[in-house]
Amino acid sequence: MRIDGELVHYDLKVANYQRLISTQVLVPRLLVLLHMPAGVTDWIGYSQDHIRLSHRAYWHSLAGQPSTENAATISVSVPSSQLLDADTLVALMNRVKYGDGGLA
């Protein structure tokens, strides 16, 4: 993953891309990219009551994107403004629940 200004670029396996572009699914699918430090203790913490992930996660819907002829990977770009946090997750779940035009 590399962050270049307003975009987060990621080389996604073609098989995963093909699953994420499908619009013939019961539950919408999202690509979630978790940007984390190299050391596991720097980005995850847990106790009996909770799990804490630190740093950033970005989300993007690839539903309806064109298929690819690539054999191994395809480069996808996610707007860096699409941060996944608790409020965004609730909003996305409500969009699905109430049929608010999907997630694209």
C-alpha contacts under 8 A as a table, 3 or more apart, distances in Angstrom:
res1	aa1	res2	aa2	distance
1	M	8	V	6.89
1	M	9	H	5.61
1	M	10	Y	4.67
1	M	11	D	7.22
1	M	35	H	7.72
2	R	8	V	5.81
2	R	9	H	5.30
2	R	10	Y	6.75
3	I	6	E	7.63
3	I	7	L	5.97
3	I	8	V	4.43
3	I	9	H	6.22
3	I	80	S	7.80
4	D	7	L	5.40
4	D	8	V	6.19
4	D	9	H	7.49
5	G	8	V	7.92
5	G	80	S	7.74
6	E	79	P	5.84
6	E	80	S	5.18
6	E	81	S	7.13
7	L	77	S	5.97
7	L	78	V	5.50
7	L	79	P	4.59
7	L	80	S	5.01
8	V	77	S	5.48
8	V	78	V	5.02
8	V	79	P	6.19
8	V	80	S	5.76
9	H	75	S	6.65
9	H	76	V	5.74
9	H	77	S	4.54
9	H	78	V	6.47
10	Y	75	S	5.55
10	Y	76	V	5.40
10	Y	77	S	6.49
11	D	73	T	5.84
11	D	74	I	5.45
11	D	75	S	4.37
11	D	76	V	6.30
12	L	16	N	6.83
12	L	17	Y	6.41
12	L	73	T	5.27
12	L	74	I	5.34
12	L	75	S	6.13
12	L	76	V	6.82
13	K	16	N	5.39
13	K	17	Y	6.26
13	K	72	A	5.87
13	K	73	T	4.33
13	K	74	I	6.42
14	V	17	Y	4.87
14	V	18	Q	6.06
14	V	68	T	7.67
14	V	70	N	6.94
14	V	71	A	6.76
14	V	72	A	5.59
14	V	73	T	4.88
14	V	74	I	6.01
15	A	18	Q	5.22
15	A	19	R	6.51
16	N	19	R	5.18
16	N	20	L	6.28
17	Y	20	L	5.08
17	Y	21	I	6.22
17	Y	62	L	7.84
17	Y	74	I	7.55
18	Q	21	I	5.44
18	Q	22	S	6.71
18	Q	67	S	6.72
19	R	22	S	5.71
20	L	29	R	5.95
20	L	30	L	6.85
20	L	31	L	7.24
20	L	61	S	7.57
20	L	62	L	5.71
20	L	63	A	6.04
21	I	61	S	7.97
21	I	62	L	4.93
21	I	63	A	4.04
21	I	64	G	5.21
21	I	65	Q	5.43
21	I	66	P	7.35
21	I	67	S	7.55
22	S	25	V	6.76
22	S	63	A	5.55
22	S	64	G	6.25
23	T	28	P	7.78
23	T	63	A	5.57
23	T	64	G	5.98
25	V	28	P	6.36
27	V	96	V	7.94
28	P	63	A	7.96
28	P	96	V	7.51
28	P	102	G	7.09
28	P	103	L	7.11
29	R	61	S	6.77
29	R	62	L	7.99
29	R	63	A	7.49
30	L	59	W	6.54
30	L	60	H	5.73
30	L	61	S	4.87
30	L	62	L	7.02
31	L	59	W	5.62
31	L	60	H	5.27
31	L	61	S	6.16
31	L	62	L	7.26
32	V	57	A	6.58
32	V	58	Y	5.60
32	V	59	W	4.51
32	V	60	H	6.66
33	L	57	A	5.40
33	L	58	Y	5.15
33	L	59	W	6.43
34	L	55	H	7.96
34	L	56	R	6.01
34	L	57	A	4.26
34	L	58	Y	6.55
35	H	55	H	6.49
35	H	56	R	5.31
35	H	57	A	5.86
36	M	43	W	6.15
36	M	54	S	7.32
36	M	55	H	5.69
36	M	56	R	6.83
37	P	40	V	7.22
37	P	42	D	6.29
37	P	43	W	6.32
37	P	55	H	7.65
38	A	42	D	7.67
39	G	42	D	5.38
39	G	43	W	7.19
40	V	43	W	5.59
40	V	44	I	6.16
41	T	44	I	5.67
41	T	45	G	6.93
42	D	54	S	7.54
43	W	52	R	7.93
43	W	53	L	5.60
43	W	54	S	4.59
43	W	55	H	6.45
44	I	51	I	7.37
44	I	52	R	5.60
44	I	53	L	4.70
44	I	54	S	6.13
45	G	51	I	5.90
45	G	52	R	4.98
45	G	53	L	6.62
46	Y	49	D	7.70
46	Y	50	H	5.68
46	Y	51	I	4.29
46	Y	52	R	5.88
47	S	50	H	5.45
47	S	51	I	6.51
56	R	83	L	7.03
56	R	84	L	7.49
57	A	83	L	5.79
57	A	84	L	5.25
57	A	85	D	7.53
58	Y	78	V	7.24
58	Y	79	P	7.95
58	Y	80	S	6.78
58	Y	81	S	7.95
58	Y	82	Q	5.46
58	Y	83	L	4.49
58	Y	84	L	5.19
59	W	78	V	7.16
59	W	82	Q	5.76
59	W	83	L	6.41
59	W	84	L	5.90
60	H	78	V	6.07
60	H	79	P	7.91
60	H	82	Q	7.16
60	H	104	A	7.64
61	S	103	L	6.03
61	S	104	A	5.15
62	L	65	Q	5.67
62	L	104	A	7.06
63	A	104	A	6.50
68	T	74	I	7.75
70	N	73	T	6.38
70	N	74	I	6.58
78	V	82	Q	7.37
79	P	82	Q	5.65
80	S	83	L	6.61
83	L	88	T	7.66
84	L	88	T	5.72
84	L	89	L	6.42
85	D	88	T	5.28
85	D	89	L	6.09
86	A	89	L	5.14
86	A	90	V	6.30
87	D	90	V	5.24
87	D	91	A	6.20
88	T	91	A	4.97
88	T	92	L	6.07
89	L	92	L	5.14
89	L	93	M	6.16
90	V	93	M	5.10
90	V	94	N	6.16
91	A	94	N	5.09
91	A	95	R	6.21
92	L	95	R	5.06
92	L	96	V	6.44
92	L	103	L	7.02
93	M	96	V	5.20
93	M	97	K	6.08
94	N	97	K	4.82
94	N	98	Y	5.93
95	R	98	Y	5.44
95	R	99	G	5.75
95	R	100	D	4.73
95	R	101	G	7.23
95	R	102	G	6.53
95	R	103	L	7.19
96	V	99	G	5.10
96	V	100	D	6.39
96	V	101	G	7.92
96	V	102	G	6.01
96	V	103	L	7.39
97	K	100	D	7.85
99	G	102	G	6.38
101	G	104	A	7.77
